[in-house]
Amino acid sequence: MTTEVQRVKAEIERRVKGYDVFLAALREIIDRSNNGELGTSKVIDMRKIAERAIAEVAV
């Protein structure tokens, strides 16, 4: 494999992983928000879920 092909392959793999991380985070946020009344603790939890996903994907 050429260096360019390897670079493109690595970039695609990174983006797919990012998609999976964000999709899992969105599912977790949806599950958390569907559990009763939406209050401050839930909003904080959902923000933390999103922050964790962004930190995992950010390079």
Backbone bond lengths (Angstrom), bond angles and torsions (degrees), N, CA, C in turn:
res aa  C-N    CA-C-N  psi(-1)  N-CA   C-N-CA  omega(-1)  CA-C   N-CA-C  phi
1 M - - - 1.456 - - 1.526 109.33 -
2 T 1.292 115.40 139.40 1.463 118.73 178.08 1.520 110.12 -76.97
3 T 1.303 115.00 162.34 1.464 120.43 179.79 1.525 111.17 -60.09
4 E 1.320 117.25 -39.78 1.475 120.97 -179.71 1.527 110.65 -65.26
5 V 1.317 117.05 -42.31 1.465 120.94 178.55 1.525 109.86 -63.80
6 Q 1.320 117.09 -41.84 1.464 120.83 178.21 1.525 110.94 -62.82
7 R 1.335 116.20 -40.91 1.463 120.69 179.31 1.525 110.84 -63.26
8 V 1.326 116.32 -44.89 1.467 120.90 -179.93 1.528 110.01 -65.52
9 K 1.324 116.59 -42.36 1.471 120.38 178.38 1.525 110.71 -60.42
10 A 1.324 117.24 -44.65 1.468 121.16 179.02 1.527 111.06 -63.10
11 E 1.320 117.36 -39.51 1.470 121.16 179.18 1.527 110.58 -65.61
12 I 1.308 117.20 -42.33 1.469 120.85 178.30 1.527 110.18 -63.00
13 E 1.324 117.27 -44.42 1.467 120.80 179.00 1.523 111.10 -61.93
14 R 1.334 117.18 -39.96 1.464 121.34 178.57 1.529 110.75 -63.54
15 R 1.326 116.16 -42.41 1.469 119.66 -179.62 1.524 111.88 -68.69
16 V 1.325 117.29 -38.54 1.466 120.48 177.87 1.523 109.76 -63.73
17 K 1.334 117.18 -42.87 1.464 120.60 177.49 1.524 109.80 -60.92
18 G 1.335 116.71 -43.10 1.461 120.54 178.56 1.517 111.62 -60.32
19 Y 1.326 116.67 -42.72 1.460 121.19 177.57 1.524 110.32 -59.43
20 D 1.333 116.33 -45.93 1.468 120.67 -179.78 1.524 111.62 -62.23
21 V 1.336 116.32 -41.49 1.472 121.01 179.64 1.522 110.31 -63.62
22 F 1.338 116.58 -47.54 1.465 119.86 -179.37 1.523 111.77 -65.73
23 L 1.317 117.42 -38.99 1.461 120.63 178.39 1.528 110.61 -63.15
24 A 1.319 117.01 -43.57 1.466 120.68 177.72 1.527 110.72 -63.19
25 A 1.333 116.97 -40.97 1.467 120.55 179.14 1.522 110.98 -64.54
26 L 1.325 117.01 -42.70 1.466 119.60 178.64 1.526 111.21 -63.32
27 R 1.321 116.83 -39.78 1.472 119.69 177.35 1.525 110.59 -63.47
28 E 1.330 116.71 -40.56 1.461 120.96 179.07 1.534 110.71 -65.42
29 I 1.329 116.55 -40.62 1.468 120.98 177.53 1.524 110.35 -63.00
30 I 1.328 116.63 -45.05 1.466 120.65 179.61 1.526 110.43 -62.26
31 D 1.329 116.92 -45.70 1.471 120.23 178.44 1.524 110.82 -59.31
32 R 1.320 116.67 -44.40 1.471 121.16 -178.85 1.524 110.72 -65.12
33 S 1.329 117.43 -39.34 1.465 120.11 -176.94 1.527 112.39 -74.75
34 N 1.328 117.69 -21.98 1.466 121.09 179.71 1.520 112.84 -85.55
35 N 1.312 118.03 2.10 1.455 122.56 -175.54 1.532 110.13 -97.58
36 G 1.325 117.07 75.36 1.467 120.95 177.25 1.518 113.41 83.71
37 E 1.332 114.79 -159.01 1.464 122.04 -178.09 1.528 111.32 -64.67
38 L 1.316 115.45 146.16 1.457 121.08 177.18 1.519 108.49 -88.18
39 G 1.327 116.81 108.84 1.464 121.91 -179.07 1.513 111.27 -122.75
40 T 1.314 115.24 -177.41 1.459 121.37 -176.37 1.526 112.51 -57.97
41 S 1.328 117.80 -43.18 1.471 119.26 -177.85 1.525 111.56 -64.11
42 K 1.324 117.05 -35.42 1.464 120.06 177.79 1.517 111.03 -68.02
43 V 1.318 116.21 -41.41 1.466 120.02 178.90 1.530 109.57 -62.06
44 I 1.319 116.56 -43.06 1.464 121.00 177.83 1.530 110.17 -62.59
45 D 1.333 117.12 -44.42 1.468 120.99 178.07 1.527 110.97 -59.27
46 M 1.321 116.92 -45.36 1.462 120.78 -178.22 1.525 110.97 -65.48
47 R 1.330 116.88 -38.00 1.462 120.15 177.01 1.527 109.87 -63.45
48 K 1.326 117.27 -42.78 1.468 120.91 179.78 1.526 111.41 -64.07
49 I 1.322 116.83 -38.40 1.468 121.01 177.21 1.526 109.58 -60.75
50 A 1.317 116.43 -47.23 1.467 120.83 -179.84 1.526 111.18 -64.45
51 E 1.330 117.50 -43.41 1.466 121.26 179.40 1.530 111.01 -61.68
52 R 1.330 116.54 -41.04 1.462 121.23 179.67 1.533 110.41 -63.23
53 A 1.334 116.69 -42.54 1.463 120.44 179.85 1.524 111.06 -65.16
54 I 1.318 116.67 -43.51 1.466 120.21 179.59 1.526 110.42 -63.32
55 A 1.319 117.22 -43.28 1.467 120.75 -179.98 1.525 111.49 -63.00
56 E 1.323 116.86 -36.10 1.463 120.50 -179.31 1.521 111.70 -69.30
57 V 1.322 116.55 -34.21 1.460 120.84 -175.80 1.524 112.10 -88.82
58 A 1.318 117.56 -32.98 1.468 121.28 -176.43 1.525 110.28 -60.98
59 V 1.300 114.11 131.90 1.475 119.41 -179.75 1.504 109.59 -123.25
